[in-house]
Amino acid sequence: MSSEEEYEFDYSDEDEDMEDVDLMVQVENQYYAAKQFLEAEPPQRHGALTALAQVLELQTEQTDWGFKALKRIVKLHFELQQHAEAMRRYEELLGYTKTAVTRNVGEKGINSILDFVSTSKVRALPVLLLNTRIRTPLLSQLLEVYALQIQMYTAQKDNKKLVSIYEKALRTKSGVAHPKIIGVIHECGGKMHMMQREWDKARSDFFSGFKSYDEAGEPRRLQCLKYLVLANMLSESQVNVFDSQEAKPYENDKEIVAMTKLTDAFLHDQIKTFEQVLSRHEEAIMADPFIKHYIDSLLRTIRSKVLLKIVKPYRTMDTQYIARELNGISLAEVESLLSALVLDRKIEARIDQVRHTLVLLDRKPEEKFQTSVQSWCDTLEKLHSLTVGRIGTNM
């Protein structure tokens, strides 16, 4: 080959390199041009979508600029309620995590979308999400999609679909999935069990969720810890959540202190103190709609606990006295609590509504035996649920 031909060949390679650089500059410039649509007042979402799509069209191969563009495209489609297109683009984004960006960048990008969906007002995702076929073979990415679906159905209170996706997520080996993703799955699983009034299972899931969030350094851990405390009280557990080494460091956190005081009053059957804490910290406690929804159940639980303690030494009792001891609740509420305790076979009694009297009855020996056996079985079932929950944490 002549020196002239060698020169021409080298020049051709340099020319191609310059073209690649020019193209990357165009892609980058197009991305920033698209951002300007979002920075306008008001934001021009449709214009931004068109401009971001051009970033993808300019590419000759997948790039980090394309990844950034797709992240914004997915969020914009969700904002515009274009859920099918959002999920189509989300699948496309998953493909970039294997080729165009590092694993760390990919995880942060996926997490930013999960954060966006869980904290924004974008809630009404359609059934189309469930039918989306995930083509990526990576189980950790599959779990990320399950987490997104679980958040959706939790927000919609669609328990039937939530149970299905939740069980699929538990059966999927997490591998190296980010602990935040595992935290999302367990937190929503806990909420699902709460809706089904399965307090022990909820407690187990919230504990797993709290630990995963804590491992990831996620602020969401405090919210999940509050839910754990709530489920723990509803399950009538005599174990203090804050005795565990994982929760102990947060016992005096300003966001948790109200729940700490509630726990202390609950464990010591101090109904008046319990209601005082609810009143003094009403804003902090009731600000969370999820916790607020279960406050009536929580009050009923502690009142039932205290009521059992009050009536235990007596054969007859004035229900008006019981009402006063339960911090002045109505006679109707007292009778409702007593009726539930009788139906649950926690006491053998007859309520005289005319004389406002509770008459406690002696149980037959065989009934006492049956009650003891049932109590033993209930305890075993709780231990089994907690053990299964702990195993699930290590999935």
N, C-alpha and C positions, 0 to 999 in steps of 0.2 A: 504494500500500500504506500503510495507516495505521501510525502510530508503535507502536500496540499489537501489530500483526501483526509488525512488524520486531523488536520486543522478543521476541515468542514464537519467532521464527525463530532469532535469535541464541542464545536460551536453549537451544533444541533442539540446536544445534551444540555448545555447551559441555557439554551433558548427554552427548552421544555421546563427546566427548573424555574425559570423566570415566570413562565406561564402559570405554573402551580402556585407560586407565591402570589401573583396577581389575582388568581382565583380565590385564594384564601383571604386576601384583603377584601375582595368583593363580598365574600360570605360574611366576614366580620362586620363590614360596613352595613350590609343589609340587616344584620341582626340589630345593630344599634339604631338603624333607621326605624325598624319595627318597634323598638322600645319607646320611641318618641310618641307613637300613637297612644301608648299606655300612660305616658307622663302628661298627656294633654288634659285640659280641664273642660268638660268631663272626659274620662278615658274613652278612646275610640276603639272598642274591642273588635268590631268587625274589620276595621282597617288594619289593626294589629295582626289579626289572624291571616289576612291575605299577605301581609308583608313577611310574617314569620314562615308561611308556606313557601315563599320565594327563597328563603334561606335554604330550605331542604332541596329545592329545585336546582339551585346553583351548585350544590355539592356533586362531585363525581364519586365520592365515597363517604361513608359515615365519619363525621367529625364531632369534636366537642361542641362546636357552635351549633351543629344540628341537634345535639343532645339538649343544649340550653333552650333552643327554639322549641323543641318538642315539649319540654317541661311547661313552658308558658302556654303552648297550644292546648295541652291537656287541661290546665287550670281554666283557661278562657272558655273552652267548650263546656266545662262544668258550670261556670258562672252563667253561661247563656242557656243552660238547661238542655244542652245538646249531648245527652249522656251516651248514646250509641257511638257517636263520633269521638267523644272523649275516651271511651274504652278502646276504640280502634287505634287511636293515637297512643294510648297507654301501652298497648301491646307492641307497637312500633318502638316506643321508648325502651322497653325491656330488651329489645334486640341490640340497642346501642350500648347497654351495660356490659355486653360481652366483647365488643370490638372497639368502640370509640373512646371510652373513658376508663379510668382505673376503677377498681372495685369500690374504693372508698368514696369516690365522686358519685358512682352509680347508686350506692346505698343512700347517700345524702339526698340525691335527687328524688329517689323513690319516697324517702321519709318526708321530704318537703311536700309532696303531693298528698301523702296520708295526713299530714298535719293540716294542710289546706282544707281537705274534705271534712276532717273531724272538727275543726274549729270555726269554719265559715257557716253561712246559712244554707249552703248547698246540701240539702238533706234528702230531697225527694227523688232519689235515684230509682230508675224503673227496673222491672224484671229483666230487662235486656242485659243488665250486669251479670245476673246469674247464668245466663246462657252464653256468655263470652267464653270462647275456648282459648285457653292459654297454651300457646305453642312452644313456649320455652321449656327445656327439660330441667331447668334448675329448680330444685324443691324450695330453696329459700325465696326465690321470686314468686313461686306459687303461693307460699305462705303470705307474702306481701299482698297479693291479690285477695286471698281469703280474708286478711285483716281489713282490707278496704270494704269487702262485702259485709263482713260482720258488723263494722261500724254503721253501714247503711241500714241493715235490718234492725240493729239496735235502736237507731234513731226513729225508724218507722214503727217500732214495737211489733214487728212481724215475727212472732216467736217461732212459728212453724219453719220458716225459711232460715231463721237464725240458728235453730237447733241443727238443721241439716248441714249448714256451712261450718258451724262450730265443730261438729263431730268429724267432718272431713279434715279440718285443720288439726285436730288432735291426733288423727291417724297419720298425718304427714310428718315424716321425720324432719325436724327443723334443721339438722346439719349445722351450718354456720349462719343461720338467720340472725339478724340483728336482734338483741334482747328487747329493743323497743317494740318490734313486731310481735314478739311473744307476749309482751306486756299488754298490747292492744287486744290480742286474742283472749287472754285470760280476764282482763277487765270486763270486756263485753260478755264473756261467758258468765262472769259473776252476776252481771246485770240480768242476764237471761234466767239464771237460777233464782234470782230475787223475784222476778215476775212470776215464777212458778212456786214461790214461797218455799224453796228448798234452801233454807238458810245455811245449813252446814256445807253444802256444795258451793254455795256462793262465797262463804268465808274462805274455803280452800282456794277457789279461783282468784279471789281478790288478793290473798296472800301471795300467790304465785305471780300475779300481775305486778304487785308492789315490788317484789324482789327483782323482777326483770327490769322494771323502770329504774329501780335504784342502781342496778348494775350498769344501765345505759346512761346514768346521770341525768335522767329526764325529770323535769319539774312535776310532771304528771304523777309522780310517785306519791306526793302528798295527798292528792285527790283520791287516789286508789287506796291509800292508807285510811282515809276517812270512811270509805265504803267498807273496808275490812272491819273497822270498829263497829259500824252500823250492823253488818251481818253477824258479827260476833255477839252483839247484844240480843239481836232477834233470835239467835239460835239458843239463847239462854245459857251460853257457856259461862262457866265460872273462872275461865282462864283469862287473865289480863293480856291483851294484845301487846301492850308495851313492856311486858316481861321478856319478850323475844329479843334476841340480840340484833335482829334486823330493824325492828321498830323502835327500840329503846332510844337511839340517838335523836329521834324526832319527837319525843314525848313532850318537850317543852317548847317546840316550835310554835310561833305565834299563830300559824294557820291551823295548828292541830290542837292547841290548848283547850278549846271548847269541847272537843271530842274526848280529850283526856279526862276532863272533869265529869263529863257524862258517864264515862266508863267507871270511874271511881264511885260515883253515886249509885250506879246500876248494880255494881258488884256488892255493895253494902246495903242494898235495898232501901236507900234513902230517897223516898219518893218526893219529899218536899224539896230537898237539895237538887234532885234531878230536874224538877220543873222550874226551879229558880235558874239553873244553868241554861235551860232552854229559853227562858224569858230574857235573861241578861245578854245572851249571845244569839238572840233570834236572827239578827241580820247575817251573821257569819254562818250560822247553821242552815237557815232557810234559803240562803242565796242560791244554793245548789238545788235545782228542781228534783233531781233524783233522790236526794236525802229528804227533802220536804215531803215527797210522796209517801215515805215510810214512817214519818213521825207519829202518826196516829197509831200505827201498828206497834211502834216502839213504846208508846205510852201504855197501850193495852198490855203489852208484855210485862213491863215493870209493875203495873198495877196488879196484874194477876199473880206475879211473884210475891208481892207484898201482902196481897189478900190471903194467899195460902198460909203465909207466916202468921197473920193475925188470927185466923180461925182455928189453927192447929190445936191449941190447948183447950178449946171449948166444945160444949155439946150444943148450946144455943147461943145465938148472937143477934143483937139489934142491927139491922142493915143500915140504919141511920148512923150508928156508931162507925160502922165500916166506911161509910161515905165520908165521914169527917176524917178518919185516919188516912184515907186516900186523897187527902188534900182538898176535900170539899166537892167531890164530884156528885152528880145527881143520883137519886135512888134508882132511876131507870138504868144508868150506866153500871151501878153496882150489881143489879139483877142480871144484866146482860153478861157481865164478867162471871158471875156465879153460875149462870146457866151453861156457859161455855166450859167451865171447869167440871161441872157435873157430866156434861156430854162427853168430855175427854177422859172421864173416869179418874180425874185427879182428886176429886172429893166425892163422898157419898153424902148427899144432903137433900133437904126439901126446903123450898122457899115459900114462906107464908107471906104473900103480898098484901094481905089485909092487915096483919099485925106487924108487918115489916120485920119479920124474924127469919133467921136462918137456923134450921134444925139439922144438925149433923147426925148421921146414922152410922151404926156399927156395920162393918162389912162382914160378910160370911167368910170363913177361913179359906174356902176355895177361891173366892173373889180376890182376897188378899194375895194368894199364891199366884193367880193369873196376872194380877197387876205387877207383882215382883218380876215374873218371867218376862212380861211385856217391856218393863223398864230395862231389864237386862238386855233384851233383844234390841231395843232402841239404842242403847249405849254401844252395842257391838256394831250396829249399822252406821252410827256416827263415826266410830273408829275406822271402819272399812272405807267410808267415803273420804275421810281425811287422808288415809294411806294411799288410796287411788289418786287423790288430788296431788299428793307429794310426788308420786311416781310420774304423773303427767307433767309436773314442772320440769322434769329432766328429759322431756321428749326431744 
